[in-house]
Amino acid sequence: MVSRTNPQNPLADLSVIPDAVSPALVVAGAVVLVAVLAELFHYVKVSRLAPLAFGPRRRWMFLAVVAPIFRVLALGMAAWGLSVLLLLPPATHRPGEIRDGDYRHLVLVLDVSRSMDVEDAGPLGKQKRSQRAADLIQSFFERVQAERYKTTVVAFANEAKPVVLDTLDREVVRNILTELPMRHAFKPGDTNLFAGLEEAAKIARKWPPGSAILMMVSDGDTVPATGMPKMPPSIGSNVVMVGVGNPTTGKALGGHTTRQDVSTLRQVAVRLSGAYHNGNDKQLATQLVSGLDERAKPKGGDKWTLREFALFLTGLGIGSLALIQILLTALGTGWEPGRRLGGHQTVVPEPVFGR
């Protein structure tokens, strides 16, 4: 039975976007219209008082034309942004919370044939090959941000079967690797590496391009010269073939000798444009792990959503309104009625009231 873990993001439904944008455009249009009418009325008044406000030469009169344009644009941006934020569903972000678009996918294709129970793996050559596979995968999780990975496990022997899909629970993966006797779910027969690759490709076909890693752990087997399964864009060349078992000294099993088939695993890795690693006595190289993790990083994780765009325009609009007033004060006319250009004070008679 396949277990499926796939938490959904309540904000992932993009159907709210048109419902937020259209009313916001109406509000912004209304604000711009009112602002334009107000600025035209204000410009008429400024034109009448221009000699008094800007001096006889009206040197800074152009500010009365330029500033209103920027004010209207700033009001429109702020009105649209605030309206969108008001209409969008509330969103919260907690420390350590991962957005649905930031997850990566790891497809573990595990060999569970009889030969994986042979004890010739590990630095001392006393581990079962299946136990060594579990150690290698655990080491991978310890060197990446494991909480960002949705893990899919596919087991294969003479055929392939999915065990768990897109789980975020590392304990589930650990239990599958160390406690679940998956070999008993398959009929006796020759190991079929291509079956595992085909099942992994079928599962990963629906994921975004470049968002997944395929890691196959096996002791190898003969493969045909043709018929290599093509990996979907979600995996591409982000493939690593990990070999377990002694590659030089074989052990008897069922009337034949079994050892890690390095040439076959390396051949499969080359045909998939991936990498091969002999994990029998060495952990996955840090450079290899870093490269796999970086290539699986979501390419659209940093794209702005409608909410970020609305926040940006709101801040830009309100900030521009404040900055325009500061600039007008700092760069405005130096004309002071009642003061001569030479700096000599002109005596202006005090107004006499009541006469």
Residue pairs with C-beta under 8 A, 6 or more apart in sequence:
2 162
2 163
2 164
2 165
3 163
3 164
3 165
3 167
3 172
4 164
4 165
4 166
5 150
5 164
5 165
5 166
5 167
5 168
5 169
5 172
6 150
6 165
6 166
7 100
7 168
8 100
9 99
9 100
10 89
11 89
11 91
12 100
16 88
16 89
17 306
19 87
20 83
20 84
20 87
20 88
20 306
21 84
21 306
23 83
23 87
24 79
24 80
24 81
24 83
24 84
24 87
24 310
25 80
27 79
27 80
27 83
28 76
28 77
28 79
28 80
28 83
29 76
30 79
31 75
31 76
31 79
32 72
32 75
32 76
32 79
35 71
35 72
35 75
35 76
36 72
39 68
39 71
39 72
42 68
43 64
43 65
43 68
46 53
46 64
47 64
50 58
50 61
50 64
51 58
52 337
53 333
53 335
54 60
54 61
54 333
54 335
55 333
55 335
59 333
59 335
60 331
60 332
60 333
63 328
63 331
63 332
67 324
67 328
70 320
70 324
71 321
71 324
73 317
73 320
74 316
74 317
74 318
74 320
74 321
74 324
75 317
75 321
76 317
77 313
77 314
77 316
77 317
77 320
78 313
78 314
78 317
78 318
78 321
79 317
80 310
80 313
81 309
81 310
81 311
81 312
81 313
81 314
81 315
81 317
82 310
82 314
84 306
84 307
84 310
85 307
85 310
85 311
85 314
88 306
88 307
88 310
91 307
98 147
98 148
99 301
101 298
101 300
101 301
102 148
102 298
102 301
103 148
103 149
103 150
103 298
104 148
104 149
104 150
104 211
104 212
104 213
104 293
104 296
104 297
104 298
105 149
105 150
105 151
105 152
105 166
105 204
105 207
105 211
105 212
105 213
105 234
105 296
106 149
106 150
106 151
106 152
106 212
106 213
106 215
106 296
107 152
107 154
107 200
107 203
107 204
107 212
107 213
107 214
107 215
107 235
108 137
108 151
108 152
108 153
108 154
108 173
108 215
108 217
109 154
109 156
109 160
109 196
109 197
109 199
109 200
109 214
109 215
109 216
109 217
109 218
110 133
110 153
110 154
110 155
110 156
110 177
110 182
110 196
110 216
110 217
110 218
111 133
111 156
111 157
111 191
111 193
111 196
111 216
111 217
111 218
111 219
112 130
112 155
112 156
112 157
112 182
112 183
112 186
113 157
113 158
113 183
113 186
113 191
114 183
114 188
114 253
114 254
115 129
115 191
115 219
115 245
115 253
115 258
116 128
116 129
116 130
116 133
116 183
116 218
116 219
116 244
117 128
117 129
117 130
117 183
118 128
118 129
118 219
118 245
118 251
118 253
118 258
119 125
119 126
119 127
119 128
119 129
120 129
120 245
120 246
120 249
120 251
120 259
121 127
121 128
121 129
121 131
121 132
121 244
121 245
121 246
121 280
121 281
122 131
122 132
122 135
122 280
122 281
123 281
125 246
125 281
127 135
129 219
129 244
129 245
130 177
131 178
132 244
132 245
132 279
132 280
133 177
133 217
133 242
133 244
133 279
134 174
134 177
134 178
136 217
136 242
136 244
136 279
136 283
136 284
137 173
137 177
137 215
137 217
138 174
138 177
139 283
139 284
140 215
140 284
140 289
141 149
141 170
141 173
143 284
143 286
143 289
144 289
144 293
145 293
146 170
147 168
149 168
150 166
150 167
150 168
151 164
151 166
151 167
151 168
151 170
151 173
152 162
152 164
152 165
152 166
152 167
152 200
152 203
152 204
153 162
153 163
153 164
153 173
153 176
154 160
154 161
154 162
154 163
154 196
154 199
154 200
154 203
155 161
155 162
155 163
155 182
155 185
155 186
155 196
156 191
156 192
156 193
156 195
156 196
156 199
157 183
157 186
157 189
157 191
157 192
158 186
158 187
158 188
158 189
158 190
158 191
158 192
158 195
159 186
159 187
159 192
159 195
160 192
160 195
160 196
160 198
160 199
160 200
161 185
161 186
161 199
162 199
162 203
163 176
163 180
163 182
164 172
164 173
164 176
165 203
167 173
176 182
190 221
191 218
191 221
192 221
193 216
193 218
193 220
193 221
193 223
193 264
193 268
194 223
194 224
194 227
194 228
194 229
196 216
197 214
197 216
197 228
197 229
197 231
197 268
197 272
198 229
200 214
200 216
200 235
201 229
201 230
201 231
201 232
201 235
204 212
204 214
204 231
204 232
204 234
204 235
205 232
205 234
206 234
207 232
207 234
208 234
208 298
208 299
208 300
209 233
209 234
209 236
209 299
210 233
210 234
210 236
210 238
210 295
210 296
210 299
211 234
211 296
211 298
211 299
212 234
212 235
212 238
212 296
213 235
213 238
213 239
213 240
213 292
213 293
213 295
213 296
214 231
214 235
214 238
214 239
214 240
214 274
215 239
215 240
215 242
215 292
216 239
216 240
216 241
216 242
216 268
217 242
217 244
217 279
218 241
218 242
218 243
218 244
218 265
219 243
219 244
219 245
219 258
219 259
219 260
219 261
220 243
220 245
220 260
220 261
220 262
220 263
220 264
220 265
221 261
221 264
222 261
222 264
223 264
223 267
223 268
228 268
228 271
228 272
231 237
231 239
231 272
236 273
236 295
237 272
237 273
237 274
238 274
238 292
238 295
238 296
239 269
239 272
239 273
239 274
239 275
240 269
240 274
240 275
240 276
240 277
240 284
240 288
240 292
241 265
241 266
241 268
241 269
241 272
241 274
241 275
241 276
241 277
242 276
242 277
242 279
242 284
243 260
243 261
243 262
243 265
243 276
243 277
243 278
243 279
243 280
244 260
244 279
244 280
245 258
245 259
245 260
245 280
246 259
246 260
246 280
247 259
247 260
247 262
247 278
247 280
248 259
249 259
250 257
250 258
250 259
251 257
251 258
251 259
252 258
260 278
260 280
262 276
262 278
265 276
266 276
268 276
269 275
269 276
270 276
275 288
277 284
277 285
277 288
304 312
338 345
338 346
338 348
339 345
339 346
340 346
